[in-house]
């Protein structure tokens, strides 16, 4: 059974949502951008996979800091 959690980040240009998934054998994540102009424009930006949920979360946070830095 797949379970997960949602992380939200406020950055210039919109709100980013990172969905972290885990099941019995895999850990993955996907980052979506919700623009400030229209929330229906949510689109996947990047996907991740790693051996543990901690590694996926660290990869997501590092990618966001590199591509969508805080101001």
MODELLER restraints for C-alpha pairs under 7 A, 6 or more apart:
rsr = mdl.restraints
at = mdl.atoms
rsr.add(forms.Gaussian(group=physical.xy_distance, feature=features.Distance(at['CA:1:A'], at['CA:23:A']), mean=5.77, stdev=0.5))
rsr.add(forms.Gaussian(group=physical.xy_distance, feature=features.Distance(at['CA:2:A'], at['CA:21:A']), mean=6.61, stdev=0.5))
rsr.add(forms.Gaussian(group=physical.xy_distance, feature=features.Distance(at['CA:2:A'], at['CA:22:A']), mean=5.69, stdev=0.5))
rsr.add(forms.Gaussian(group=physical.xy_distance, feature=features.Distance(at['CA:2:A'], at['CA:23:A']), mean=4.58, stdev=0.5))
rsr.add(forms.Gaussian(group=physical.xy_distance, feature=features.Distance(at['CA:3:A'], at['CA:21:A']), mean=5.66, stdev=0.5))
rsr.add(forms.Gaussian(group=physical.xy_distance, feature=features.Distance(at['CA:3:A'], at['CA:22:A']), mean=5.46, stdev=0.5))
rsr.add(forms.Gaussian(group=physical.xy_distance, feature=features.Distance(at['CA:3:A'], at['CA:23:A']), mean=6.31, stdev=0.5))
rsr.add(forms.Gaussian(group=physical.xy_distance, feature=features.Distance(at['CA:4:A'], at['CA:19:A']), mean=6.93, stdev=0.5))
rsr.add(forms.Gaussian(group=physical.xy_distance, feature=features.Distance(at['CA:4:A'], at['CA:20:A']), mean=5.18, stdev=0.5))
rsr.add(forms.Gaussian(group=physical.xy_distance, feature=features.Distance(at['CA:4:A'], at['CA:21:A']), mean=4.18, stdev=0.5))
rsr.add(forms.Gaussian(group=physical.xy_distance, feature=features.Distance(at['CA:4:A'], at['CA:22:A']), mean=5.75, stdev=0.5))
rsr.add(forms.Gaussian(group=physical.xy_distance, feature=features.Distance(at['CA:5:A'], at['CA:19:A']), mean=5.87, stdev=0.5))
rsr.add(forms.Gaussian(group=physical.xy_distance, feature=features.Distance(at['CA:5:A'], at['CA:20:A']), mean=5.34, stdev=0.5))
rsr.add(forms.Gaussian(group=physical.xy_distance, feature=features.Distance(at['CA:5:A'], at['CA:21:A']), mean=6.78, stdev=0.5))
rsr.add(forms.Gaussian(group=physical.xy_distance, feature=features.Distance(at['CA:6:A'], at['CA:17:A']), mean=6.74, stdev=0.5))
rsr.add(forms.Gaussian(group=physical.xy_distance, feature=features.Distance(at['CA:6:A'], at['CA:18:A']), mean=5.74, stdev=0.5))
rsr.add(forms.Gaussian(group=physical.xy_distance, feature=features.Distance(at['CA:6:A'], at['CA:19:A']), mean=4.70, stdev=0.5))
rsr.add(forms.Gaussian(group=physical.xy_distance, feature=features.Distance(at['CA:6:A'], at['CA:20:A']), mean=6.34, stdev=0.5))
rsr.add(forms.Gaussian(group=physical.xy_distance, feature=features.Distance(at['CA:7:A'], at['CA:17:A']), mean=5.71, stdev=0.5))
rsr.add(forms.Gaussian(group=physical.xy_distance, feature=features.Distance(at['CA:7:A'], at['CA:18:A']), mean=5.03, stdev=0.5))
rsr.add(forms.Gaussian(group=physical.xy_distance, feature=features.Distance(at['CA:7:A'], at['CA:19:A']), mean=6.47, stdev=0.5))
rsr.add(forms.Gaussian(group=physical.xy_distance, feature=features.Distance(at['CA:8:A'], at['CA:15:A']), mean=6.98, stdev=0.5))
rsr.add(forms.Gaussian(group=physical.xy_distance, feature=features.Distance(at['CA:8:A'], at['CA:16:A']), mean=5.78, stdev=0.5))
rsr.add(forms.Gaussian(group=physical.xy_distance, feature=features.Distance(at['CA:8:A'], at['CA:17:A']), mean=4.63, stdev=0.5))
rsr.add(forms.Gaussian(group=physical.xy_distance, feature=features.Distance(at['CA:8:A'], at['CA:18:A']), mean=6.37, stdev=0.5))
rsr.add(forms.Gaussian(group=physical.xy_distance, feature=features.Distance(at['CA:9:A'], at['CA:15:A']), mean=5.74, stdev=0.5))
rsr.add(forms.Gaussian(group=physical.xy_distance, feature=features.Distance(at['CA:9:A'], at['CA:16:A']), mean=5.05, stdev=0.5))
rsr.add(forms.Gaussian(group=physical.xy_distance, feature=features.Distance(at['CA:9:A'], at['CA:17:A']), mean=6.40, stdev=0.5))
rsr.add(forms.Gaussian(group=physical.xy_distance, feature=features.Distance(at['CA:10:A'], at['CA:16:A']), mean=6.41, stdev=0.5))
rsr.add(forms.Gaussian(group=physical.xy_distance, feature=features.Distance(at['CA:11:A'], at['CA:68:A']), mean=6.54, stdev=0.5))
rsr.add(forms.Gaussian(group=physical.xy_distance, feature=features.Distance(at['CA:11:A'], at['CA:70:A']), mean=5.98, stdev=0.5))
rsr.add(forms.Gaussian(group=physical.xy_distance, feature=features.Distance(at['CA:13:A'], at['CA:35:A']), mean=6.09, stdev=0.5))
rsr.add(forms.Gaussian(group=physical.xy_distance, feature=features.Distance(at['CA:13:A'], at['CA:36:A']), mean=6.14, stdev=0.5))
rsr.add(forms.Gaussian(group=physical.xy_distance, feature=features.Distance(at['CA:14:A'], at['CA:33:A']), mean=6.60, stdev=0.5))
rsr.add(forms.Gaussian(group=physical.xy_distance, feature=features.Distance(at['CA:14:A'], at['CA:34:A']), mean=5.57, stdev=0.5))
rsr.add(forms.Gaussian(group=physical.xy_distance, feature=features.Distance(at['CA:14:A'], at['CA:35:A']), mean=4.39, stdev=0.5))
rsr.add(forms.Gaussian(group=physical.xy_distance, feature=features.Distance(at['CA:14:A'], at['CA:36:A']), mean=4.77, stdev=0.5))
rsr.add(forms.Gaussian(group=physical.xy_distance, feature=features.Distance(at['CA:15:A'], at['CA:33:A']), mean=5.97, stdev=0.5))
rsr.add(forms.Gaussian(group=physical.xy_distance, feature=features.Distance(at['CA:15:A'], at['CA:34:A']), mean=5.18, stdev=0.5))
rsr.add(forms.Gaussian(group=physical.xy_distance, feature=features.Distance(at['CA:15:A'], at['CA:35:A']), mean=6.52, stdev=0.5))
rsr.add(forms.Gaussian(group=physical.xy_distance, feature=features.Distance(at['CA:16:A'], at['CA:31:A']), mean=6.70, stdev=0.5))
rsr.add(forms.Gaussian(group=physical.xy_distance, feature=features.Distance(at['CA:16:A'], at['CA:32:A']), mean=5.59, stdev=0.5))
rsr.add(forms.Gaussian(group=physical.xy_distance, feature=features.Distance(at['CA:16:A'], at['CA:33:A']), mean=4.62, stdev=0.5))
rsr.add(forms.Gaussian(group=physical.xy_distance, feature=features.Distance(at['CA:16:A'], at['CA:34:A']), mean=6.11, stdev=0.5))
rsr.add(forms.Gaussian(group=physical.xy_distance, feature=features.Distance(at['CA:17:A'], at['CA:31:A']), mean=5.61, stdev=0.5))
rsr.add(forms.Gaussian(group=physical.xy_distance, feature=features.Distance(at['CA:17:A'], at['CA:32:A']), mean=5.17, stdev=0.5))
rsr.add(forms.Gaussian(group=physical.xy_distance, feature=features.Distance(at['CA:17:A'], at['CA:33:A']), mean=6.51, stdev=0.5))
rsr.add(forms.Gaussian(group=physical.xy_distance, feature=features.Distance(at['CA:18:A'], at['CA:29:A']), mean=6.65, stdev=0.5))
rsr.add(forms.Gaussian(group=physical.xy_distance, feature=features.Distance(at['CA:18:A'], at['CA:30:A']), mean=5.60, stdev=0.5))
rsr.add(forms.Gaussian(group=physical.xy_distance, feature=features.Distance(at['CA:18:A'], at['CA:31:A']), mean=4.33, stdev=0.5))
rsr.add(forms.Gaussian(group=physical.xy_distance, feature=features.Distance(at['CA:18:A'], at['CA:32:A']), mean=6.37, stdev=0.5))
rsr.add(forms.Gaussian(group=physical.xy_distance, feature=features.Distance(at['CA:19:A'], at['CA:29:A']), mean=5.37, stdev=0.5))
rsr.add(forms.Gaussian(group=physical.xy_distance, feature=features.Distance(at['CA:19:A'], at['CA:30:A']), mean=5.36, stdev=0.5))
rsr.add(forms.Gaussian(group=physical.xy_distance, feature=features.Distance(at['CA:19:A'], at['CA:31:A']), mean=6.46, stdev=0.5))
rsr.add(forms.Gaussian(group=physical.xy_distance, feature=features.Distance(at['CA:20:A'], at['CA:28:A']), mean=5.89, stdev=0.5))
rsr.add(forms.Gaussian(group=physical.xy_distance, feature=features.Distance(at['CA:20:A'], at['CA:29:A']), mean=4.28, stdev=0.5))
rsr.add(forms.Gaussian(group=physical.xy_distance, feature=features.Distance(at['CA:20:A'], at['CA:30:A']), mean=6.77, stdev=0.5))
rsr.add(forms.Gaussian(group=physical.xy_distance, feature=features.Distance(at['CA:21:A'], at['CA:27:A']), mean=5.74, stdev=0.5))
rsr.add(forms.Gaussian(group=physical.xy_distance, feature=features.Distance(at['CA:21:A'], at['CA:28:A']), mean=5.20, stdev=0.5))
rsr.add(forms.Gaussian(group=physical.xy_distance, feature=features.Distance(at['CA:21:A'], at['CA:29:A']), mean=5.80, stdev=0.5))
rsr.add(forms.Gaussian(group=physical.xy_distance, feature=features.Distance(at['CA:22:A'], at['CA:28:A']), mean=6.49, stdev=0.5))
rsr.add(forms.Gaussian(group=physical.xy_distance, feature=features.Distance(at['CA:26:A'], at['CA:51:A']), mean=6.79, stdev=0.5))
rsr.add(forms.Gaussian(group=physical.xy_distance, feature=features.Distance(at['CA:27:A'], at['CA:49:A']), mean=5.70, stdev=0.5))
rsr.add(forms.Gaussian(group=physical.xy_distance, feature=features.Distance(at['CA:27:A'], at['CA:50:A']), mean=5.76, stdev=0.5))
rsr.add(forms.Gaussian(group=physical.xy_distance, feature=features.Distance(at['CA:27:A'], at['CA:51:A']), mean=6.31, stdev=0.5))
rsr.add(forms.Gaussian(group=physical.xy_distance, feature=features.Distance(at['CA:27:A'], at['CA:52:A']), mean=5.81, stdev=0.5))
rsr.add(forms.Gaussian(group=physical.xy_distance, feature=features.Distance(at['CA:27:A'], at['CA:53:A']), mean=5.62, stdev=0.5))
rsr.add(forms.Gaussian(group=physical.xy_distance, feature=features.Distance(at['CA:27:A'], at['CA:56:A']), mean=6.91, stdev=0.5))
rsr.add(forms.Gaussian(group=physical.xy_distance, feature=features.Distance(at['CA:28:A'], at['CA:48:A']), mean=5.35, stdev=0.5))
rsr.add(forms.Gaussian(group=physical.xy_distance, feature=features.Distance(at['CA:28:A'], at['CA:49:A']), mean=4.12, stdev=0.5))
rsr.add(forms.Gaussian(group=physical.xy_distance, feature=features.Distance(at['CA:28:A'], at['CA:50:A']), mean=6.44, stdev=0.5))
rsr.add(forms.Gaussian(group=physical.xy_distance, feature=features.Distance(at['CA:28:A'], at['CA:56:A']), mean=6.25, stdev=0.5))
rsr.add(forms.Gaussian(group=physical.xy_distance, feature=features.Distance(at['CA:29:A'], at['CA:47:A']), mean=5.59, stdev=0.5))
rsr.add(forms.Gaussian(group=physical.xy_distance, feature=features.Distance(at['CA:29:A'], at['CA:48:A']), mean=4.99, stdev=0.5))
rsr.add(forms.Gaussian(group=physical.xy_distance, feature=features.Distance(at['CA:29:A'], at['CA:49:A']), mean=6.36, stdev=0.5))
rsr.add(forms.Gaussian(group=physical.xy_distance, feature=features.Distance(at['CA:29:A'], at['CA:56:A']), mean=6.49, stdev=0.5))
rsr.add(forms.Gaussian(group=physical.xy_distance, feature=features.Distance(at['CA:30:A'], at['CA:44:A']), mean=6.77, stdev=0.5))
rsr.add(forms.Gaussian(group=physical.xy_distance, feature=features.Distance(at['CA:30:A'], at['CA:46:A']), mean=5.80, stdev=0.5))
rsr.add(forms.Gaussian(group=physical.xy_distance, feature=features.Distance(at['CA:30:A'], at['CA:47:A']), mean=4.32, stdev=0.5))
rsr.add(forms.Gaussian(group=physical.xy_distance, feature=features.Distance(at['CA:30:A'], at['CA:48:A']), mean=6.30, stdev=0.5))
rsr.add(forms.Gaussian(group=physical.xy_distance, feature=features.Distance(at['CA:31:A'], at['CA:44:A']), mean=5.77, stdev=0.5))
rsr.add(forms.Gaussian(group=physical.xy_distance, feature=features.Distance(at['CA:31:A'], at['CA:45:A']), mean=5.57, stdev=0.5))
rsr.add(forms.Gaussian(group=physical.xy_distance, feature=features.Distance(at['CA:31:A'], at['CA:46:A']), mean=5.42, stdev=0.5))
rsr.add(forms.Gaussian(group=physical.xy_distance, feature=features.Distance(at['CA:31:A'], at['CA:47:A']), mean=6.42, stdev=0.5))
rsr.add(forms.Gaussian(group=physical.xy_distance, feature=features.Distance(at['CA:32:A'], at['CA:42:A']), mean=6.08, stdev=0.5))
rsr.add(forms.Gaussian(group=physical.xy_distance, feature=features.Distance(at['CA:32:A'], at['CA:43:A']), mean=5.31, stdev=0.5))
rsr.add(forms.Gaussian(group=physical.xy_distance, feature=features.Distance(at['CA:32:A'], at['CA:44:A']), mean=4.35, stdev=0.5))
rsr.add(forms.Gaussian(group=physical.xy_distance, feature=features.Distance(at['CA:32:A'], at['CA:45:A']), mean=5.54, stdev=0.5))
rsr.add(forms.Gaussian(group=physical.xy_distance, feature=features.Distance(at['CA:33:A'], at['CA:42:A']), mean=5.31, stdev=0.5))
rsr.add(forms.Gaussian(group=physical.xy_distance, feature=features.Distance(at['CA:33:A'], at['CA:43:A']), mean=5.77, stdev=0.5))
rsr.add(forms.Gaussian(group=physical.xy_distance, feature=features.Distance(at['CA:33:A'], at['CA:44:A']), mean=6.72, stdev=0.5))
rsr.add(forms.Gaussian(group=physical.xy_distance, feature=features.Distance(at['CA:33:A'], at['CA:45:A']), mean=6.88, stdev=0.5))
rsr.add(forms.Gaussian(group=physical.xy_distance, feature=features.Distance(at['CA:34:A'], at['CA:41:A']), mean=6.16, stdev=0.5))
rsr.add(forms.Gaussian(group=physical.xy_distance, feature=features.Distance(at['CA:34:A'], at['CA:42:A']), mean=4.58, stdev=0.5))
rsr.add(forms.Gaussian(group=physical.xy_distance, feature=features.Distance(at['CA:35:A'], at['CA:41:A']), mean=6.50, stdev=0.5))
rsr.add(forms.Gaussian(group=physical.xy_distance, feature=features.Distance(at['CA:35:A'], at['CA:42:A']), mean=6.97, stdev=0.5))
rsr.add(forms.Gaussian(group=physical.xy_distance, feature=features.Distance(at['CA:48:A'], at['CA:56:A']), mean=6.35, stdev=0.5))
rsr.add(forms.Gaussian(group=physical.xy_distance, feature=features.Distance(at['CA:49:A'], at['CA:56:A']), mean=5.99, stdev=0.5))
rsr.add(forms.Gaussian(group=physical.xy_distance, feature=features.Distance(at['CA:50:A'], at['CA:56:A']), mean=5.52, stdev=0.5))
